[in-house]
């Protein structure tokens, strides 16, 4: 007997943990548009503004960001054309957000 569970039949939906932007912290959705080098990316935010995003060191060491990825960014309060990238979504999370109609893009 094995304690492992195989793929379940019946078409049950897989459980995906998804982090949503915290609006009170000024976080918004954005798409990676163009890699600029030196840990900077041009991002197209959901409010219609194109900003220069900076990959924070915490994220830079853990994962790769490519053009077209869905991100959470925090615009700078003193310079609106720049922002910090705080999170990157994986494919399953993006699909979940699309099914729930949480994406405007």
TIPA-823736 format. One record per residue (C-alpha): residue number from 0; residue in one letter; chain; x, y, z. Coordinates in steps of 0.02 Angstrom, whole numbers, plus 32768, in hexadecimal, padded with zeros to 4 digits. Layout:
# TIPA-823736
NUM, A, A, X, Y, Z
...
# end
This chain:
# TIPA-823736
0, X, A, 8000, 8000, 8000
1, X, A, 803B, 80AC, 7FD5
2, X, A, 8010, 814C, 8030
3, X, A, 8029, 81B3, 7F93
4, X, A, 7F95, 8201, 7F40
5, X, A, 7F90, 81F9, 7E84
6, X, A, 7F34, 826F, 7E13
7, X, A, 7E81, 8277, 7E4C
8, X, A, 7DF7, 824E, 7DD2
9, X, A, 7D5D, 82B8, 7DBE
10, X, A, 7DB1, 8356, 7D7C
11, X, A, 7DC6, 83AA, 7E24
12, X, A, 7E1A, 8454, 7E1A
13, X, A, 7ECC, 8460, 7E59
14, X, A, 7EE9, 84D3, 7EED
15, X, A, 7F58, 8566, 7EC2
16, X, A, 7F98, 85E5, 7F41
17, X, A, 7F92, 8692, 7EF5
18, X, A, 7FD1, 8734, 7F40
19, X, A, 7F66, 87CA, 7F11
20, X, A, 7FA4, 887F, 7F0F
21, X, A, 7F8A, 88DB, 7FB3
22, X, A, 7F36, 897B, 7F79
23, X, A, 7F56, 89D4, 801F
24, X, A, 8012, 89BD, 7FFF
25, X, A, 7FFD, 8A05, 7F4E
26, X, A, 8022, 895C, 7EFC
27, X, A, 7FDF, 8942, 7E4A
28, X, A, 7FE9, 88C1, 7DBF
29, X, A, 8066, 88DD, 7D32
30, X, A, 80AD, 8881, 7C9A
31, X, A, 8168, 8876, 7C78
32, X, A, 817F, 88D0, 7BD3
33, X, A, 8239, 88E3, 7BAF
34, X, A, 82D8, 88AC, 7C07
35, X, A, 8349, 8944, 7C1D
36, X, A, 83DB, 88F1, 7C77
37, X, A, 842B, 8917, 7D1F
38, X, A, 8392, 88D0, 7D7A
39, X, A, 8319, 8948, 7D26
40, X, A, 827F, 891D, 7CBF
41, X, A, 8202, 898A, 7C64
42, X, A, 8155, 8957, 7CA2
43, X, A, 80A6, 8983, 7C65
44, X, A, 8038, 899D, 7CFF
45, X, A, 7F7D, 8980, 7D0B
46, X, A, 7F5F, 8A3B, 7D25
47, X, A, 7FA0, 8A5A, 7C73
48, X, A, 804B, 8AA2, 7CA3
49, X, A, 80EE, 8A59, 7C61
50, X, A, 816F, 8A59, 7CEB
51, X, A, 8223, 8A25, 7D05
52, X, A, 8222, 8997, 7D83
53, X, A, 82B1, 8969, 7DF6
54, X, A, 82C7, 88B3, 7E28
55, X, A, 82E6, 88B2, 7EE3
56, X, A, 8376, 8847, 7F22
57, X, A, 8302, 87CF, 7F7D
58, X, A, 82AD, 87A0, 7ED9
59, X, A, 8348, 87AD, 7E6C
60, X, A, 839D, 871D, 7EC6
61, X, A, 8304, 86AA, 7EC8
62, X, A, 82B4, 86AF, 7E1C
63, X, A, 82C5, 86E6, 7D69
64, X, A, 8252, 8767, 7D1C
65, X, A, 8233, 8761, 7C60
66, X, A, 81D5, 87D1, 7BE8
67, X, A, 811A, 87B1, 7BF0
68, X, A, 8119, 8778, 7CA7
69, X, A, 808F, 87B7, 7D19
70, X, A, 80D2, 8818, 7DAE
71, X, A, 809E, 887A, 7E47
72, X, A, 80F4, 8923, 7E50
73, X, A, 80F5, 89B6, 7ECA
74, X, A, 8105, 8A62, 7E77
75, X, A, 817C, 8AD9, 7ECD
76, X, A, 8124, 8B63, 7F2C
77, X, A, 81A2, 8BEA, 7EFB
78, X, A, 81C2, 8BB7, 7E46
79, X, A, 8128, 8B6F, 7DF1
80, X, A, 8181, 8B2F, 7D55
81, X, A, 81E3, 8AAF, 7DBC
82, X, A, 81AF, 8A1A, 7E26
83, X, A, 81EE, 8985, 7E8A
84, X, A, 81C5, 88D3, 7E54
85, X, A, 818B, 886F, 7EEB
86, X, A, 8140, 87CE, 7EA4
87, X, A, 8139, 8763, 7E05
88, X, A, 80AA, 86EE, 7DDC
89, X, A, 80C3, 863E, 7D95
90, X, A, 8057, 85FA, 7D07
91, X, A, 7FDA, 859C, 7D77
92, X, A, 7FBC, 8639, 7DDE
93, X, A, 7F9E, 86A3, 7D42
94, X, A, 7F20, 8622, 7D02
95, X, A, 7EC6, 8627, 7DAA
96, X, A, 7EBE, 86E6, 7DA6
97, X, A, 7E79, 86E2, 7CF4
98, X, A, 7DF2, 8662, 7D24
99, X, A, 7DBC, 86D3, 7DB5
100, X, A, 7DBD, 876F, 7D44
101, X, A, 7E37, 87CA, 7DB6
102, X, A, 7EA6, 8804, 7D26
103, X, A, 7E7C, 889E, 7CBF
104, X, A, 7EFF, 8877, 7C3B
# end
